[in-house]
């Protein structure tokens, strides 16, 4: 609050911190002005809400409300105005203007005083975490990465979220589908249905099998035209893959769709008919997408289906991560990082899923939760992680420099024995 009396040329001010919205803070400043000045005053505010409340307060009847702080302010305002002996005038002005005059000058002075206080009031870290989780519902590793929390603190926040607990269903495995060894090598695409989206309930989903980056779009059908529209959008966001894996649906095997992906230089492969495990990676993405949408449903009721989907994709691609890799999918995708590429390729033995025989040793190319890739003479082969074990040779070759170390140790031993004999 700032003021200037007619006989003075300097602006005086009084600053007080008030919890709540800017409108509540300006209402508190008006109450303070009526308490401080009993003589006739001109009250200037850039809040249309406050100007309207003050002009109607004298004849108003206040009813009970949930916000106790606001109720006390309004009660105090009505009391001060109804018991006031001298007149007052309320004027509403536009904020942040460069107009000349004392009125605009006083408003700029008040704004300048309020700006530092507004910037200084930042919620503490735990309040920020709660507000962020209420909006996006990140997972535990995502909260740890974003806010530098301990695992115990992050788990406590997720455990106290009712939406996350209602949707805490067991996660389905991602299988051992062949994956890319880099970004945009192998994609899986599929269609899922979200009935709450109404006419746009057909959600086309693409996922990069290396990074886990997901793109989804809402459509009014499952035809090849819709699939082409989805892929063009996905290419513009994630890039063009070398290979895509689809199911055997009519849209995926149509001549129109095949010609489209050939124009983009993309190779297409299909999974085993009537076997959803052949598309396990994208099926897992379906489950994750629906889970995030359900958790965010209470805060996105006013959004359109496209906005809800974008909000969920932001959480999946930019906020969520895993304890195995604390980088979110979008970082892994565009960095094309080496998190999953081994600096050394140790030899391993594998169990052949067809013959159940132990074969190898083969070089281990990469591995992750539940899967591994080994370099066989016929090319890379993806197998379950439980069927891989380290190869330990029966007669290991001596390490580099081993002979020299043995010779030095033998020389020291002979010297020590001679010293003992001479003594």
PyMOL commands that set and color helices and strands:
alter all, ss='L'
color gray80, all
select helices_A, chain A and resi 22-36+48-56+68-82+102-120+125-136+140-147+151-159+162-166+195-200+224-238+250-253+255-263+276-295+297-299+305-319+329-335+385-387+402-422
alter helices_A, ss='H'
color red, helices_A
select strands_A, chain A and resi 2-3+12-13+41-45+88-92+186-193+202-208+214-219+243-246+267-270+347-351+358-368+371-376+379-384+388-390
alter strands_A, ss='S'
color yellow, strands_A
deselect
rebuild
show_as cartoon
